[in-house]
Amino acid sequence: QGLWHIPIEDIDRSGSFATHLFRALCLLLEVLRSAHEPSMLLHLHQQMLRTPDQGKKYIRDLDRTFVAKRAFSYCLEAIE
C-alpha cells in the first residue's frame, strides 16, 4: 500500500507518477534478475497480472503487462 492515488486523466502525461512507477518497477526487475530471486520475480509477475480495481490504476495497462511478461521471463532465466 502507501501509493498515491492519481486521477486517470494524468496517467498519460509524461513525467507523471505512472511513468516513475514504471521506471521503478523496471529497476526492481533488474535488481531481482541480478540477485537470482525467482520467487520474488514470480510474485511480481502474479501481482502485475491482476487487473486493478476501477479508479485505482497507478500504471498504464500496457506497462503493467510488459512488467508481468518480463518478470516471468526473468524468473525462468533465474530458475535455469
C-alpha positions as CSV (number, residue, x, y, z in Angstrom):
1,Q,0.0,0.0,0.0
2,G,1.3,3.5,0.6
3,L,0.9,4.5,-3.1
4,W,-0.6,7.8,-4.2
5,H,-3.9,7.9,-6.0
6,I,-3.8,10.0,-9.1
7,P,-6.6,10.9,-11.5
8,I,-6.9,8.7,-14.6
9,E,-6.5,11.8,-16.8
10,D,-3.0,12.4,-15.5
11,I,-1.8,8.8,-16.2
12,D,-0.7,9.5,-19.8
13,R,1.2,12.8,-19.0
14,S,4.9,12.4,-19.4
15,G,6.8,12.7,-16.1
16,S,3.7,11.5,-14.3
17,F,3.6,9.2,-11.3
18,A,2.8,6.3,-13.6
19,T,5.9,6.9,-15.6
20,H,8.0,7.0,-12.5
21,L,6.4,3.9,-11.1
22,F,7.1,2.0,-14.4
23,R,10.8,3.0,-14.2
24,A,11.0,1.9,-10.6
25,L,9.5,-1.5,-11.5
26,C,12.0,-1.9,-14.3
27,L,14.8,-1.2,-11.8
28,L,13.3,-3.7,-9.4
29,L,13.2,-6.3,-12.2
30,E,16.9,-5.7,-13.0
31,V,17.9,-6.0,-9.3
32,L,15.9,-9.2,-8.8
33,R,17.4,-10.6,-12.0
34,S,20.9,-9.9,-10.9
35,A,20.2,-11.3,-7.4
36,H,18.7,-14.5,-8.9
37,E,15.4,-14.2,-6.9
38,P,12.9,-16.4,-8.8
39,S,10.3,-16.4,-6.0
40,M,10.2,-12.6,-5.9
41,L,10.1,-12.4,-9.7
42,L,7.2,-14.9,-9.8
43,H,5.4,-12.9,-7.1
44,L,5.9,-9.7,-9.1
45,H,4.6,-11.4,-12.2
46,Q,1.4,-12.6,-10.4
47,Q,0.8,-9.1,-8.9
48,M,1.2,-7.4,-12.3
49,L,-1.2,-9.8,-14.0
50,R,-4.0,-8.8,-11.6
51,T,-6.4,-6.3,-13.1
52,P,-6.6,-3.3,-10.8
53,D,-9.9,-2.0,-9.4
54,Q,-11.7,0.7,-11.2
55,G,-10.1,4.1,-10.3
56,K,-7.0,2.5,-8.8
57,K,-4.7,2.4,-11.8
58,Y,-1.2,3.6,-10.9
59,I,0.5,2.3,-14.0
60,R,-0.6,2.0,-17.7
61,D,-2.1,-1.3,-18.7
62,L,0.5,-1.7,-21.4
63,D,3.3,-1.1,-19.0
64,R,1.8,-3.4,-16.4
65,T,1.6,-6.3,-18.9
66,F,5.1,-5.6,-20.1
67,V,6.4,-5.8,-16.5
68,A,4.5,-9.1,-15.9
69,K,5.9,-10.7,-19.0
70,R,9.4,-9.5,-18.3
71,A,9.2,-10.7,-14.7
72,F,8.1,-14.2,-15.8
73,S,10.9,-14.4,-18.4
74,Y,13.5,-13.4,-15.8
75,C,12.0,-15.9,-13.3
76,L,12.5,-18.7,-15.8
77,E,16.0,-17.4,-16.5
78,A,16.8,-17.5,-12.8
79,I,15.5,-21.0,-12.4
80,E,17.6,-22.3,-15.2
